[in-house]
Amino acid sequence: MPITALKHLMSGKYWENGSWCLEKPLKPQYGGGIAINPELDEGLTGWTQSCDAKVEHHQQSNGNNYLAASIIFANQTSTIKKFHLEEDKFYTFSAWFQVSKVNAYIQAIFMTQTYNITAGWVATQEDCWTMLKGGLVSHDINSTAQVWVDSISLQPFTHQEWKSHQNQSIEKYRKSKLKFHVVDQQNRPVPDATISIKQTRLSFPFGNAISGYILNSTAYQNWFTSRFKYTYFNEQTRGIVNYSITDAMLQFAKSHEIAVRGHTVIWEDRLDHPTWLRDLPLNRSKEYRQLTGSRVNSVMNRYKREVFHWDVVNENMHHWFIKERIGKAHEIDLDALLFLNEYMTLEKSSDRRASIWMYLRKISEIREQGYDGPLGTGLQGHFGPIKLPYVTKLDVNNKMVSDQANRLDQVVRELHAHHAVQGILTWSAISPESYWKMCLTDQNFNNLDTGDVVDKFMAEWTYSSGLEGKTDSNGYFETSLFHGQYEQLVGWGKSPFCKNLKWRLVGKENMRKWFSRFV
């Protein structure tokens, strides 16, 4: 598959954060992979140009070589490199960028003969190099500006290689090795002792949304509680102060030791506001602020210390109405971790409004406004056809893909293998009438193929069939386990199991960071 790697889409918006820039780019990943002359040390060998851009080879005073592309027509495509991509392989792309004048957003785009794939965005500036994992675009910089490129890499992976990397990551970040040593009362090693291990709770948060229907359906309750220890719900209480259903759902979760995320206090999208708020003039009027403030106070004071996360202002990367509620929310509930929660960061990387760099910019704005409390990043993932990115609110649309279960399997495995993802919640609440884009069961709570995928992962991560091993001649037994809480029994010879120990296995990192919400 031929692909042209570069397009320019200049932007007059600035990104002022020098900590993301380096004086000299790092070496290209994977030695450049299949990219020829990745560090431009051989001039322009292997690189071409189109009529829309002038491509030159330059060298900095520190000896660093780079490619400089001058824009001739703003917002038009410029071919700088063509690659041939093999079918059924994964590719990682990265490069370092700088602009010669002011600042710019650079978009990485792979342009094929039939469609374009955006690999990501990065904010660049003068005088330092910034890394983009992903082609390239700019927005509204004057036509005399140059885009500088260096340390380019395009690396292919087979499915087997990609899965191997996933497994290595899981072993490194989700599991730890343990060594058990069994001795008798005289401190002598006991060979051939049986060690039986049972996991009682998985550390990695994996859960699912619920609806109010669960309060009146025993089958729904049994299906859910046998699988999940984390949930969230989104009952329609906006516009009417009636918390009876929400109270009952929270009590149901507590009675089954299910942790609850608070979703959501306020919607940034005006269309999701209650009608009495939506009909106010489109401005930041005093009345508007009072009403939204009243909503924050009402919801969060009622449920403070009852949830471990709060989505205070939902989807505020795409809208602009209510940005200043984070600090007030933290004052109300000091124990919960507050979250930004956004869509299109993963599932549609061409959406600049929700790009990783815009996300970072939003966090910077919140900090500049004076909020210095804890802040989590929630990434929704409403997927159709999947190009395998990473996550929060994750589902696979059954109307857009024919192999929904297989795609769900791919996404969950990719997310679980990525060290930055600290939990997954699926968006698959059930009601008597219908479900949203993804359902795990039929209306009788028999698993669909997607439900079997969830059960497969739960069985893998929790050792549902149990785990047993024997000590060696020196009394040792070694294994690798997923982080979580465990019970352990030890026995040998004809004696019954004589030791019942309870312990928790944790990783090196604090597991409180985040939680991906999986639709």
GIZI-V275923 format. One record per backbone hydrogen bond with DSSP energy under -1.0 kcal/mol. CO is the residue of the C=O (numbers start at 1). NH is the residue of the N-H. If there is no record, write none. Layout:
CO_NH / CO_NH
//
This chain:
1_85 / 3_83 / 4_111 / 9_139 / 17_20 / 18_21 / 22_129 / 28_31 / 29_32 / 30_33 / 32_35 / 32_154 / 37_40 / 38_152 / 42_45 / 44_47 / 50_53 / 52_72 / 54_70 / 56_68 / 58_66 / 60_63 / 64_60 / 66_58 / 67_149 / 68_56 / 69_147 / 70_54 / 73_76 / 76_8 / 80_48 / 81_5 / 83_3 / 90_157 / 92_155 / 93_134 / 94_153 / 95_132 / 96_150 / 97_130 / 98_148 / 104_124 / 106_122 / 108_119 / 108_120 / 110_117 / 111_4 / 115_112 / 117_110 / 120_108 / 122_106 / 124_104 / 125_99 / 129_22 / 130_97 / 132_95 / 136_7 / 138_10 / 142_145 / 145_71 / 146_100 / 147_69 / 148_98 / 149_67 / 150_96 / 153_94 / 154_34 / 155_92 / 157_90 / 158_162 / 159_163 / 160_164 / 161_165 / 162_166 / 163_167 / 164_168 / 165_169 / 166_170 / 167_171 / 168_172 / 169_173 / 170_174 / 174_483 / 176_481 / 178_479 / 180_477 / 182_190 / 184_187 / 188_184 / 193_471 / 194_491 / 195_469 / 196_489 / 197_467 / 198_487 / 201_485 / 205_424 / 207_426 / 211_214 / 212_215 / 213_216 / 217_221 / 218_222 / 219_223 / 220_224 / 221_225 / 222_226 / 224_227 / 224_228 / 229_259 / 230_208 / 231_261 / 232_210 / 235_237 / 237_240 / 240_242 / 243_247 / 244_248 / 245_249 / 246_250 / 247_251 / 248_252 / 249_253 / 250_254 / 251_255 / 253_258 / 254_257 / 259_231 / 260_308 / 262_311 / 266_314 / 269_272 / 270_273 / 274_277 / 274_278 / 275_279 / 277_280 / 281_283 / 283_285 / 285_289 / 286_290 / 287_291 / 288_292 / 289_293 / 290_294 / 291_295 / 292_296 / 293_297 / 294_298 / 295_299 / 296_300 / 297_301 / 298_302 / 299_303 / 303_306 / 308_337 / 309_262 / 310_312 / 310_339 / 311_265 / 312_266 / 314_268 / 325_329 / 326_330 / 327_331 / 328_332 / 329_333 / 337_310 / 338_376 / 340_378 / 341_315 / 342_380 / 348_351 / 350_352 / 351_354 / 352_355 / 355_359 / 356_360 / 357_361 / 358_362 / 359_363 / 360_364 / 361_365 / 362_366 / 363_367 / 364_368 / 365_369 / 366_371 / 367_370 / 376_340 / 378_342 / 381_383 / 381_395 / 383_397 / 392_394 / 393_381 / 394_427 / 395_383 / 397_400 / 397_401 / 403_407 / 404_408 / 405_409 / 406_410 / 407_411 / 408_412 / 409_413 / 410_414 / 411_415 / 412_416 / 413_417 / 418_421 / 423_516 / 424_207 / 425_518 / 426_209 / 426_428 / 434_431 / 437_398 / 440_448 / 442_445 / 446_442 / 448_452 / 449_453 / 450_454 / 451_455 / 452_456 / 453_457 / 454_458 / 455_459 / 456_460 / 457_461 / 458_462 / 459_463 / 459_464 / 463_466 / 467_197 / 469_195 / 471_192 / 472_475 / 475_182 / 476_472 / 477_180 / 479_178 / 481_176 / 483_203 / 484_505 / 485_200 / 485_201 / 486_503 / 487_198 / 488_501 / 489_196 / 490_498 / 490_499 / 491_194 / 492_495 / 499_490 / 501_488 / 503_486 / 505_484 / 516_425 / 519_395
//
